[in-house]
Amino acid sequence: MQENRVSAQLGEAERQGVFAAIETIRQKLPFLIGLASEERRSLPRLGEKSRGFVEQALQVAEQNPDILPRLFDVGEMRNDLELYSALTSVLLALSQLNELVEDTVVAVGSDVYAAALTVYQSARAAGKDSALDDALEGMGQRFARKSRNTPTNKS
């Protein structure tokens, strides 16, 4: 018998509670934006290697505002760096949760697929000419191979 990694239920009330919690997170972060793929690719990235550079640049900007263009907003730069720091910690927590949900979906899917294979094999072992013929035919479609003999257009 296959291993059943997850044995749980998620009722409609619990599922709706999760959706409500997600909506609460969205409401707490009303400034979140979506980027088009091209825009996402074109933006410069701030990673851990660049973090020190950005922090040092902020210090230089705060200590030497006279060297900056008139419209440069040092306060906005500071706010953006603080928001970046806060959001990266939120992103880490959400990423960890997302990984747990994905792993659980994979495990549950594996459990139910393995169980379905056991049912199919057992039904096949029960033999043809039984009340299972229609069900076997339908389930067998999952394993039907496509023909390699496809017609070609030769002129």
The 8 nearest C-alpha neighbors of each residue, nearest first, counted from 0:
[[1, 2, 117, 114, 3, 113, 110, 116],
 [2, 0, 3, 113, 114, 110, 117, 4],
 [1, 3, 4, 0, 110, 113, 5, 109],
 [2, 4, 110, 5, 1, 6, 107, 106],
 [5, 3, 2, 106, 6, 110, 107, 103],
 [6, 4, 3, 107, 7, 106, 103, 110],
 [5, 7, 4, 3, 8, 107, 110, 106],
 [8, 6, 5, 9, 107, 10, 4, 3],
 [7, 9, 10, 6, 5, 13, 11, 14],
 [10, 8, 13, 14, 11, 7, 12, 15],
 [9, 11, 13, 12, 8, 14, 15, 7],
 [10, 12, 14, 13, 15, 9, 16, 8],
 [13, 11, 15, 10, 14, 16, 9, 17],
 [14, 12, 16, 10, 15, 11, 9, 17],
 [15, 13, 11, 17, 16, 12, 10, 9],
 [14, 16, 18, 12, 17, 13, 11, 19],
 [17, 15, 13, 19, 14, 18, 12, 20],
 [18, 16, 20, 14, 19, 15, 21, 13],
 [17, 19, 15, 21, 20, 16, 22, 14],
 [18, 20, 16, 22, 17, 21, 15, 23],
 [21, 19, 23, 17, 22, 18, 16, 24],
 [22, 20, 18, 24, 23, 19, 17, 25],
 [21, 23, 19, 25, 24, 20, 18, 26],
 [24, 22, 20, 26, 21, 25, 19, 27],
 [23, 25, 27, 21, 22, 26, 28, 20],
 [26, 24, 22, 28, 23, 27, 29, 21],
 [25, 27, 23, 28, 29, 24, 22, 21],
 [26, 28, 24, 25, 29, 23, 22, 30],
 [27, 29, 25, 26, 30, 31, 24, 23],
 [30, 28, 26, 31, 27, 25, 32, 24],
 [29, 31, 28, 32, 27, 25, 26, 33],
 [32, 30, 29, 28, 33, 25, 26, 27],
 [33, 31, 30, 34, 29, 28, 35, 25],
 [32, 34, 35, 31, 39, 36, 38, 30],
 [35, 33, 39, 38, 36, 32, 37, 40],
 [34, 36, 38, 37, 39, 33, 40, 41],
 [35, 37, 39, 38, 40, 34, 41, 33],
 [38, 36, 40, 39, 35, 41, 34, 42],
 [37, 39, 41, 35, 40, 36, 34, 42],
 [38, 40, 36, 37, 41, 42, 34, 35],
 [41, 39, 37, 38, 42, 36, 43, 35],
 [40, 42, 38, 39, 37, 43, 36, 44],
 [41, 43, 39, 40, 44, 38, 37, 45],
 [44, 42, 41, 45, 40, 39, 46, 38],
 [45, 43, 46, 42, 49, 41, 40, 39],
 [46, 44, 49, 50, 43, 47, 48, 53],
 [45, 47, 49, 48, 50, 44, 51, 43],
 [46, 48, 50, 49, 45, 51, 52, 44],
 [49, 47, 46, 50, 51, 45, 52, 53],
 [50, 48, 52, 46, 47, 51, 45, 53],
 [49, 51, 47, 53, 52, 48, 46, 54],
 [52, 50, 54, 53, 49, 55, 48, 47],
 [51, 53, 55, 49, 50, 54, 56, 48],
 [52, 54, 56, 50, 55, 51, 57, 49],
 [53, 55, 57, 51, 56, 52, 50, 58],
 [54, 56, 58, 52, 57, 53, 51, 59],
 [57, 55, 53, 59, 58, 54, 52, 60],
 [56, 58, 60, 54, 55, 59, 61, 53],
 [59, 57, 55, 61, 60, 56, 62, 54],
 [58, 60, 56, 62, 57, 61, 63, 55],
 [59, 61, 57, 63, 64, 58, 62, 56],
 [62, 60, 58, 59, 63, 64, 57, 73],
 [63, 61, 59, 60, 58, 64, 57, 65],
 [62, 64, 60, 65, 61, 59, 66, 67],
 [63, 65, 60, 66, 67, 61, 62, 73],
 [64, 66, 63, 67, 68, 69, 60, 62],
 [67, 65, 64, 63, 68, 60, 69, 59],
 [66, 68, 65, 64, 69, 71, 60, 63],
 [67, 69, 71, 70, 66, 65, 64, 72],
 [70, 68, 71, 67, 65, 72, 64, 66],
 [69, 71, 68, 72, 67, 73, 64, 75],
 [70, 72, 68, 69, 73, 67, 75, 64],
 [71, 73, 75, 74, 70, 76, 69, 77],
 [74, 72, 76, 75, 77, 71, 60, 61],
 [75, 73, 77, 76, 72, 78, 79, 61],
 [76, 74, 78, 72, 77, 73, 79, 80],
 [75, 77, 73, 79, 74, 78, 80, 72],
 [76, 78, 74, 80, 75, 79, 81, 73],
 [79, 77, 75, 81, 76, 80, 82, 74],
 [80, 78, 82, 76, 81, 77, 83, 75],
 [79, 81, 83, 77, 82, 78, 84, 76],
 [82, 80, 78, 84, 83, 79, 85, 77],
 [83, 81, 79, 85, 84, 80, 86, 78],
 [84, 82, 80, 86, 81, 85, 79, 87],
 [85, 83, 81, 87, 82, 86, 80, 88],
 [84, 86, 82, 83, 88, 87, 81, 89],
 [87, 85, 89, 83, 88, 84, 90, 82],
 [86, 88, 90, 84, 89, 85, 83, 91],
 [87, 89, 91, 86, 90, 85, 92, 84],
 [90, 88, 86, 92, 87, 91, 93, 85],
 [91, 89, 87, 93, 88, 92, 94, 86],
 [90, 92, 94, 88, 89, 93, 87, 95],
 [91, 93, 89, 95, 90, 94, 96, 88],
 [94, 92, 96, 90, 95, 91, 97, 89],
 [95, 93, 97, 91, 96, 92, 90, 98],
 [94, 96, 98, 92, 93, 97, 91, 99],
 [95, 97, 93, 99, 94, 98, 100, 92],
 [98, 96, 94, 100, 99, 95, 93, 101],
 [97, 99, 101, 95, 96, 100, 102, 94],
 [98, 100, 96, 102, 97, 101, 103, 95],
 [99, 101, 97, 103, 98, 102, 104, 96],
 [102, 100, 98, 104, 103, 99, 97, 105],
 [103, 101, 105, 99, 104, 100, 98, 106],
 [102, 104, 106, 100, 105, 101, 107, 99],
 [105, 103, 101, 107, 102, 106, 108, 100],
 [104, 106, 108, 102, 103, 107, 109, 101],
 [107, 105, 103, 109, 108, 104, 110, 102],
 [108, 106, 110, 104, 109, 105, 103, 5],
 [109, 107, 105, 111, 106, 110, 104, 112],
 [108, 110, 106, 112, 107, 111, 113, 105],
 [111, 109, 107, 113, 108, 112, 3, 106],
 [110, 112, 114, 108, 113, 109, 115, 107],
 [111, 113, 115, 109, 114, 110, 108, 116],
 [114, 112, 116, 110, 115, 111, 109, 117],
 [113, 115, 111, 117, 112, 116, 110, 118],
 [114, 116, 112, 118, 117, 113, 111, 119],
 [117, 115, 119, 113, 118, 114, 120, 112],
 [116, 118, 114, 120, 115, 119, 121, 113],
 [119, 117, 115, 121, 116, 120, 122, 114],
 [120, 118, 116, 122, 121, 117, 123, 115],
 [121, 119, 123, 117, 122, 118, 116, 124],
 [120, 122, 124, 118, 123, 119, 117, 125],
 [121, 123, 119, 125, 124, 120, 118, 131],
 [124, 122, 120, 125, 121, 126, 119, 135],
 [123, 125, 121, 126, 122, 120, 127, 119],
 [126, 124, 122, 123, 121, 127, 129, 131],
 [127, 125, 124, 123, 128, 129, 122, 131],
 [126, 128, 129, 132, 125, 123, 131, 124],
 [129, 127, 132, 126, 130, 131, 125, 133],
 [128, 130, 131, 127, 132, 126, 125, 133],
 [129, 131, 132, 128, 133, 134, 127, 135],
 [132, 130, 129, 134, 133, 135, 122, 127],
 [133, 131, 135, 134, 130, 129, 136, 127],
 [134, 132, 136, 135, 131, 137, 130, 138],
 [133, 135, 137, 131, 136, 132, 138, 139],
 [136, 134, 138, 132, 137, 133, 139, 131],
 [135, 137, 139, 133, 134, 138, 132, 140],
 [136, 138, 134, 139, 135, 140, 133, 141],
 [137, 139, 135, 140, 136, 141, 134, 119],
 [140, 138, 136, 141, 137, 142, 135, 143],
 [139, 141, 143, 142, 138, 137, 136, 144],
 [142, 140, 139, 143, 138, 137, 144, 136],
 [141, 143, 140, 139, 144, 138, 145, 137],
 [144, 142, 140, 141, 139, 145, 146, 138],
 [145, 143, 142, 146, 140, 141, 147, 139],
 [144, 146, 147, 143, 148, 142, 149, 140],
 [145, 147, 148, 144, 149, 143, 150, 142],
 [146, 148, 149, 145, 144, 150, 151, 143],
 [149, 147, 146, 150, 145, 151, 144, 152],
 [148, 150, 147, 151, 146, 145, 152, 153],
 [151, 149, 148, 152, 153, 147, 146, 154],
 [152, 150, 153, 149, 148, 154, 147, 146],
 [151, 153, 154, 150, 149, 148, 147, 146],
 [154, 152, 151, 150, 149, 148, 147, 146],
 [153, 152, 151, 150, 149, 148, 147, 146]]
